Amino acid sequence: MKQKLFLIMLAIIMLLPIAIQASANTNIIVYLNNEEIIFDVEPVIVDDRTMVPMRAIAEKLGATVTWDDNTKTAHAYNYDERKGVSVTVGSSYMTDIYDKVITLDAPAIVHNGITLVPLRAVAEAFKCEVHWDGQTRTVKIYSEDFVDYSKASDNMETVEAATAEELLYSIGSNKRIILTADYYNLSEVSEVNSESVEKQNGWGDKFLDAYIVKNVVNMTIEGSAEIVVDDKDADVIKFENCGKIILSGLTIGHTTSYEQYMCEGAVLRFENCDNIMINNCSLYGCGAFGIFAENVSALNVCETKIYDCTYTGIWLTNGSKATVDKTEFFDSSFVSGFIRVDSSSINCTNCSVHDVECKGVGDFIEIENIYPGKEPSDVIFSGCSFTNNTFDELTNSETGKITFNNCIFKNNKGNIKHLSATHNNSTIS
């Protein structure tokens, strides 16, 4: 009996430090994408780690949270974006959506009836950046799709770039970059020491001979210049978490090409971006895609040419929205349609599509609604012309919505009619 009482007292003593720390007023402020999170239960400190309510932080990150009372486990998943974690109270481990085991710096606990978890571990499992300021006792979390417009300024620095190296070193927020030479081969630059530019990843540990522009806001690149890369598998330029980007007057492509679709490289790739303008540019292969956009809220393409690509001209995915005006698609042999739209929307006005062959799936417009919770794909053409194109069916989709307003179809080989399409005042010959 004495031994049993001793063990009970020992267990209570071991739990006291956590209970005392957890009950302390920490005065920690947590921001998500620069907005303060107001918690029903304040964050606490356990083993020098910031602990926050699991449900509050996970729901802010777009997850649905459930509780298994039998196992004392909280599950938080965002199935649309394939992110999530499961955490059991008292455990020093959690598992992500792929069942990968992640070690926690401090075990999950229950405090005032609420499950608390280490903030950094959960946020990073949802692919967020986490920053701690010890002086202000502030935690700042940035989700991977966050575009930080607080970096934008009305005063843009104008710089000139005469070489590929100067171009890459000039990239940054609030910059107007004027290209003064005719030709820029980014593959000839072996390394760039910049917080805004880094090498693209290939398969495994391989780096591609091309670059990613990251976390840049309010930047213009302009000039009558050609920008290229040698690596056929790379994107010529990739943008991540960028906003208010203008590309004007540029010719962009690969120095060498595949005759058919054999790579995943794009001419321009945008991921988690907003307010992108491509104006008066020429985009050519071997790019599998002329433009690839994932989770891009406002892509604007104007007076641009897209040609010599092997998979599709423009591919929008994961809720992207695009407007395309006075743009020409031509001289391409696509495995997919001349555009592909996955749970996204595109509005094309006064565009010309000619001499395009869709020989893979054989559909002119490829549509997939593959993101639960996203709006169904919506495709609109107004005042567009379609001439000398070859395809089997207009589209593969019975759930997408395609509208043609005042369009002209001439000398095309393929079935223009489809139950997903509406033709308003269009001419077919």
Secondary structure, DSSP 8 states (H G I E B T S, - for coil): -HHHHHHHHHHHHHHHHHHHHHHS----EEEETTEE---SS--EEETTEEEEEHHHHHHHTT-EEEEETTTTEEEEEETTTTEEEEEETT-SEEEETT--EEE-SS--EEETTEEEEEHHHHHHHTT-EEEEETTTTEEEEE-TT---GGG--S--EEEEE-SHHHHHHH--TTEEEEE-SSEEEGGG------SSEEEEE-STT-EEEEEEEES-EEEEEESS-EEEES-TTS-SEEEES-EEEEEES-EEEESS--SS-----EEEEEES-EEEEEES-EEESS-SEEEEEES-S-EEEES-EEES-SSEEEEEESS-EEEEES-EEEEEEESS-SEEEES-EEEEES-EEEEEEE-SS-EEEEEE--STTS---EEEEES-EEES-EEEEEES-SSSEEEEES-EEES-EEE---TTEEEES-EE-
